[in-house]
Amino acid sequence: MSQRSSSRAGVSRKFAAYPRLNPLGIGRDISAADLIDDVFLAYNGGRLREAAQLLARKMLPDDGTIGMSLTGALTPAGLGKSCLIPLMKAGFVDWVVSTGANLYHDLHYGLDMELYAGSPFLDDVELHREGIIRIYDIVFDYHVLLDTDAFVREVIQGPEFQRTMGTDEFHYLLGKYVHARGKKLGLKDSSVLATAYEYGIPIFTSSPGDSSIGMNIAAMALRDSKLLLDTNRDVNQTAGIVYNAKSSGLTSSVFILGGGSPKNFMLQTEPQIQEVMGIQEKGHDYFLQCTDARPDTGGLSGATPAEAVSWGKVDPSHLPDCVVCYTDTTIALPLLTAYVLSRVKSRIPKRLYDQRDAILDRVRVKYLKTGTVSKVVTSRKLAKRSSGVGVKGKA
């Protein structure tokens, strides 16, 4: 072998683990999925490619359970209709944690109200004078809010709402009415809530009072409404969904859009199982997040999967399979949706909502068998201690 050939072979061995960067030129008819695979090769384009391939090749196969969290004004921008509903119908989303605001603005589309593409540079004093609401570059009439509020109040005064329930049950019942209204209006695939009702996808919100839906529930309480949202059930129900998947031999994946409270509410399912309930577990298998938040400013949105490992939220053995793409969700989600819809066959919906009582009972039985009031023994082999933690003389 010549010296030149030997040198070339040495270079090849040195970079054997890394594909060569040598993309083809973009043609006129390239698909979104091919664009991601063949052109998004480095920087955050490379992370988006890794995210798409993680979702298509590891998270979705073998009937893995996918939890999605929604933060930021996604539904008013139309991403509910363009992305979330197609993903839900394809069986690619099994359960959801959302801000209440996303679900509230989803109602505008489900009730066939009109939102418009505006500009972020409009005169807001003039908009206020004209009765126009602005969400960055989205504008709509103030009556959209008033009419949506009225719909929520009219629905929740019904007898089936006069009790305590988890937010998943509340959203399921609300989705039933949105679905019925959509049928009367001749709408198709217009509402995330209606689609979740139709496909049995449980939707939770981590802070039910922090949205116009919660505001209307609070107002109706002054009219003696008996509707109360049970956050305890939500915490245990979401933990039950994850435990049900893992104890059945399925993977549990989190697909996080943005961050904030929905991100933590989805991730805290594993500490609830391990740290609080004392059930042996290792953490979520796959972690995919699209965010524009940095990890060094103290905000939860930028907290990395490596940090989540320390809390038991992510299985440390799967850390290489965790991807954070630092980009705007309004850019990433349409591309990821197009990718998986073209690369992965539709799955049969799990209809986890229909199994909610059985799922909760399963984790309850396990907790009552293994959990304690005093300090638990966890997979990290912490010593069990008496309940007098912090009392002088107690170790």
N, C-alpha and C positions, 0 to 999 in steps of 0.2 A: 504494500500500500504506500502510495506516495505521501510525502510530508503534508501536502495540501489536503489530500483525502483524509489522512489521519486527523488533521486539525479540524476539518469539517465534521467528522464523526464525533470528536470530543465536544464540539459546540452543540451538536444534536443531542448528545446524552445529557449535557448540562441543562438544556431547556426542554427535556422530554416531557415534563409535567405541564408545559405551557403551550397552548396552541399558538401558531404563528399569526401575527397581525398582517393579513394580506387580503383585505376585502375587495370584492368586485364593485364596480361602479353601479350606482343606483339606476335602475331602468324605469321606464314609464309605468309598467304594470306590476311592480313589486307589491306583494301583500304586506299588511302590517306585521304579521307573524314572521315573514321572511326578513323584513326590515330589522326587526328586533334580533333575530338569530344571526344575521349576516353582517349587520352594520353597527349595531349598538355594542361595541367591543371594549370600550374603556371609559374611565371616569364614571359618572352617574348613569351614563348610557349603558355601561357594562354592568352596573348594579341592577338596572332595570331588566337587562337580559337575564341575569342570574335569578331575579325575582320571578320572571315569567317561566323560566325553566324549572325553578323550584316548585312553583304552583302546579305546573303541568306534569312534571315527572315524579314528584314525591308526595306532595300534599294531597292531590286529588286521586291518584291511583289507589287500588285496594280498598275502596269505600272509606277512606280516611275522613274523619269528622272535621269540618271546617267552620270555625267561628270567625265572624267578621265584625270589626268595630268601626263605627262611623263618627267622625268628628269633622267640624267645619261645615260650611254652608254648601253641601253637595247636592241635596235634592232641589233647592231653588234654582241651581244652575242647570238642572235637567239631567243630572247624572243618575237619578233614580230610574228614569225612563230609558236612558240610553245604555246604562251599564248594569245597575243593580238588579233590575227586573230580569234581563236576559240571563244573568248569572244564577239567579234564584230559580228560574224556570228550567235551567239546564242541570239543576241538582248540585251546583257548585258552592252553594252557601247553605249550611245546615242550621246555624243559629246566629243571632245578631245582638250586639250591644250598640245602641245609638244614643246620641244626644236627643233630647226631646225636640229641639228645634228642627232637626232633620225630619222628624216624623210629622211635626206640625206643618212645615212647608210642603211636605209630600202630599198633604191633604189638598193643597191648592190644585195640584195636577189631578188628583183623584176626583175632585169636584168640578173639573173642567173650567177652572178660573184662569185668567190670562196674565202671564208674566212676559216681560219684554226685555230684549237686549238693549241696554242703555250705554252708559259711560261712567267711569269712576271720576270724571272731571266735571260733573254737573253741579249747578248751584243748589246746595241743599236747602238754603233758605227759601229759594223759589219753589223747590219741590214740596217743601212743607206747606207753603201757601197754596199750592195746587192740589194738595192731598195725594201726593205721590211718595211711596216708600222706596228707598234705595238699599240694596244689598250689593255693595261694591259697584259692579256694572250691570246689575239686574234691577229693573224698576217695575212697579206694579201699583195699582190703585189702592188707597187706604181701605176701600170697601172689601178688598180681598181678605184682609185681616178680620174685619167685622163679620163678614159672612162665614168665614171659617170658624171663628169663635162661636157664632150662633149654632153652627152645625154640631160642634163638639158639645155644647151645653144641651142642645135638644136630644142628642143621642144618649148622653150619660144620665139623663133623668129617667131613663127606662128602668124597669124593675130588675133586670139582670145585672145592673151596675150597683145596686143598693147593698153592697157588702164589701168586705175586705178581700183583696185579690192581689196576686203578683202582677208586675207590669207586663209580663208575657201574656197573661190572660186578658188583661185590660186591652192591650194592643190587638189581640186576636178578635175580641168582641168589637172593638172600634173598626178594625179592618173588615169585619163582616158587613157593617153598615156602609162603609166606603165602597166595598165590592158591589153591594146591592144598588147604591146610587149610581155607580159607574155603568151598571147594566141598563138602568133606566135612561141614562144619558147616551147610551150607545158607545161607551168608551171601551178600549181594549188595552191592557197592559199599561195603565196610566199611573198606578199607585203602588208603592212598595208595601204599604200596609195591606192593601187589598190582595196583592200577590202572596204575601206571607200568610194571610188567612187561607187563601186557596191552596197553598202547597204545604201547610202545616209547619211553617218555619217560626219558631219562637223569637220574638223581638223583645229585648229588655232595654230599659234606660237606667243608667246608674244614678241619675239625680232627677227624679220625677217632678220635683217642684221647679226645676230650672228651665221652663219653657212656657210658651203660651198654652199648651195643653194642660200643664200643671197649674197655671194661673186660673184657667177656667174651672178645673176641678176644685180649686180652693174657693172660688167664688160660689160655686154650687153648694159647698159645705155650709155657707151662710144661709142657704135656703133649705138646710136640714138634709142634704144629700148624705147618704151613708157610705158613699164610695171612699175607701181608704186603700192606698197602694202599699203592699207589704214588702218592704225591702229585705226583711229577714228571709222570706221565701225566695226572693230573687237571688240572694247570696248563696243559699243552699241549693237552689234549683240549677244555677249555672255550674256550681261545683259538681252537682249530680250528673250533668250532661258530660262533663269531662271524665268523671269517674266511670260513667257508663261506657264511654268509648274505650278508655284504657283497659278496664277490666274485661272488656269483650274482645280484646286483642286488636283493636283498631288504633290508628294513630290519632292524635289530637293536634290540630294546627290552628294557629291564630294568624289572621290576615287583617292587619291593622292599618286603617286609613286615617292619617293624622295621629292624634295621641290623646292627651287629656284624660278625663275621668273614664270614658268608655274603654280606653286602652288598659288602664289599671284594673277596671272591673272585670275585664275578660282575663287578664293575666293572673289576678289574685285567686282564681279558682284553684290553682295548684297549691299555694300556701294554705288556702282553706282546707284542702284535703290533707296535706301533710302536717302543717304546723299546728292547726287548730283541731282538726278531727283525729289526728294521730294515725292516719291511714298511710301505709307505705306506698310511696309513689316517687316518680323521678322528675316530673315536669313535662310541659308541652314538648312535642316532638319537633315541630317546625314553627318558625317565627318569620313572618314577612311583614315589613312595615314600610309604608311610604310616608315620609315626613319632611318638612323643611326646617325642623327644630334641631338646634345643636345640643349635644349631650353635656356641655360644660357650663350651662347657664342656670342650672337648678330646676329646670322644667321637666316634668314627667315625659312630655312628648318626645324628647330626645334621648331618653334613657335607653341604653343599648341592650341587645340580647345578652351580652356578656355580663352586664350588671344584673339582669334578670336571673341569670344562673345562680348568683349568690343568694337570691331569695327563694330558690327552688321553683321559680316560675317556668324555667326552661331546662330541659334535660341536658346536662353538660356534655354528654356523649354526642349530642346532635348540634352542638354549637357551630360546626362548619356548615350546617344546613340552615343557618339563620341569615337572613338578608335584610339590610336596611338600605332603601333607596332614597337618597336625599333629593326629593323633587316634589313638585306640586301635584297633589292628588288629581286635580282636573286634567293633568297631562298623563299621569301614570295609569289611572284607572281605565280610560278608554283603550289604551294600548294593551294593557294586561287582559282586559275583557276580550278584545279581538283575538289576542294570542290563544287563550285557552279555548275559546269557542271554535277555533279552527284546528287546534292540536289535540283536543281531548273529546272523547265521546260523552254525550250527556249521561248523567247518572240518575238512577231511580231516587226520587226524593226520600229522605229518611223520615220525614213527618214527625220530628221530635216533639212537636207540640202535642200530638195525639198521645204520646207516651209520658207526658209530664208527671203524672202521679206515680207511675211505676218507676220512673227514673229517680224521683225524689225518695221514694220508699227504699230503693236499692241502696242509696248512699246513707240514708238514715239507719237502716239495719246494720250496715258496716260500721258506722260511727258509734252506735250504741254498744256494739260488740268490742270495739278497740279503743274508743276515745275515753278520756278522763277529764275530770275537773281540774286536778292538779297537773303539773307539768308533764307533757307527753314524752314518750320515747319515740324519736323519729329516726329516719334512715341515716341521719348524721350522728347517731349514737350519743345523743345528749343524755346526761344522767337524769333519771326521774327524781323529782324533788317534791317535798310535801307542799301543801297549799299555802303555808305560811311564808311565802316568798317575801324577803325584805324585813321580816321580823327578826329582832335581835336574838341571836342564839340559834337561829335556823340556818342551815347551810344550803 
